[in-house]
Amino acid sequence: MNGDDTTAPSGGSAETVSLGIAGRGPLAGLRVLEIASMAPGPFACTVLADLGAEVLRVDRASDVDPGTLGSVDPLARGRRSLAVDLKHPEGAALVRRLAAQADVLVEGFRPGVAERLGIGPEDCRAVNPRLVYGRMTGWGQSGPLAPRAGHDITYLAVSGALGLIGPPDRPPVPPVNLVGDFGGGGLLLAFGILAALYERERSGLGQVVDAAMVDGAALLTTALHGLRTAGQWAGDRGENLLDGGAPFYTTYETADGGYVAVGPLEERFYAQLLDGLGLAGDSELPGQYDRERWPELRQRLAAAFKERTRDEWTALFEPTDACVAPVLSPWEAHLHPHNAARTVFTEAGGARQPAPAPRFDRTPGRIQGPSPVVGQDSRGALADWGVDASEAARLLDAAVVVQHPHTGENR
C-alpha cells in the first residue's frame, strides 16, 4: 500500500489524499482506540474516522499475515493497524498505556472478556478518567441473554423488528444485516460516543456507552409502536400501510424483470401516479384507501407496471412527485444521476464504496486514507502514541507487538 488514495470528500469532488496523524473533519483531534471486532464496532469507528477522528485499530498479533499485502475493506478505511498479543500481560498493559492518551476506546467483546484481559472500563478508567469507553454487543452488558452468542437476525427477532418485515403469506425476511449490525448497532454506538463526549465537556469525566443491537433495533421501531397505540397499525405483517400491505407503498415488477418502488401516500402524489400509469379517471379503479379492495387495486397497478421496463418508468416518473423510483442494486446505485451528482459513492483503494456522511459546510468529512492490513503500522503507531524507540523495540522483539513484514512504515 502506498498511503495515497483517490477519495471523494463529503460534499465534494474526488481528490487524492494521504492518511496522516491528524484527520480532517468536524472530529479532527479526537483520538479513538479501536479493539478489532466484527461489523458494528468497525462501522462506528469508520463513521468517526470519516469525520476526522484519528482511529488506531488494535488487531490480534496472530492475525498478521505476511502474504496479505493490501486491503479493500471499507469498514477498515481511514485508520492505522497496530498488532498486539492481548493475551500477553504486556499486551494488556500496552493497551492501557494507549488508552491513557485516547479520548475513546471501542470494544466488541462479550461481557466480561475485556475485564479478564485487563482492559475493561475500570482498568482504563484508572489511567484515564476522561475516557469514553464504547461497548458494542448484541444483547448488552446485562440481562439473561448477555453472555449468549447471536447475530443480527437473532437480535432483530427478539426486538420485534424482524416480525415486521416480509409478506403476510411467507416467513419474516431478514433485511440483510442493516437494521441490527449497522443501524441499530454501529450508528447507535457512534451516537452514544458523541453524546458522552458532549457530556464530558461539562463533567470532565468519561463514561461507559453500552450499545446493544437489541436495544437499537427496538428503538428503530418507536414510530410503529405509536401507530399501533393509535390504532393505525392493526394488521399482521405485510397488511399495513408501510410494510408492503398498501398497493401504493410497495414494489412492482416491470416488463424487463426489474422493479420499481412506489410510495405516494398523499392524495396529490397518488394522482400523479395514476396519471403516469394511464389510470387517471378510471371509474372502476378502487379508491386509494379502500382497504377492502386493496387486492384488486394491487392487481391493476401490477398489470400497468408490466407494460414498460424499469428504466422507461424511471424516465416517465422522475420529473413528477409520484414517488416512483427504480429498485437499484448496490452495485449499480452509483450510476444513478442523483447519486453521481451528490457523490454518494466514491472509489477508495480500488474499491467502490459509500462516501462519508452526513455533510458539513465548514469542516467536511472525507475518507482519511486506505484500509490497512493487520500490523502494517505497528512500529509507527507506537511512536505516535508516545512509546519511545527502545521500549517499542523491546515489545517487538518479545512479539507483544508484531509489525507486518512487507508493508513497511508508509503511513
Secondary structure, 3 states (H helix, E strand, C coil): CCCEEEECCCCCCCEEEECCCCCCCCCCCCEEEEECCCCHHHHHHHHHHHCCCEEEEEEEHHHCCCCCCCCCCHHHCCEEEEEECCCCHHHHHHHHHHHCCCCEEEECCCCCHHHHHCCCHHHHHCCCCCCEEEEEECCCCCCCCCCCCCCHHHHHHHHCCHHHCCCCCCCCCCCCCHHHHHHHHHHHHHHHHHHHHHHHHHHCCCCEEEEEHHHHHHHCCHHHHHHHHCCCCCCCCCCCCCCCCCCCCEEEECCCCCEEEECCCCHHHHHHHHHHHCCCCCCCCCCCCCHHHHHHHHHHHHHHHCCCCHHHHHHHHCCCCCCEEECCCCCCHHHCHHHHHHCCEEEECCEEEECCCCCCCCCCCCCCCCCCCCCCCHHHHHHHCCCCHHHHHHHHHCCCEECCCCCCCCC
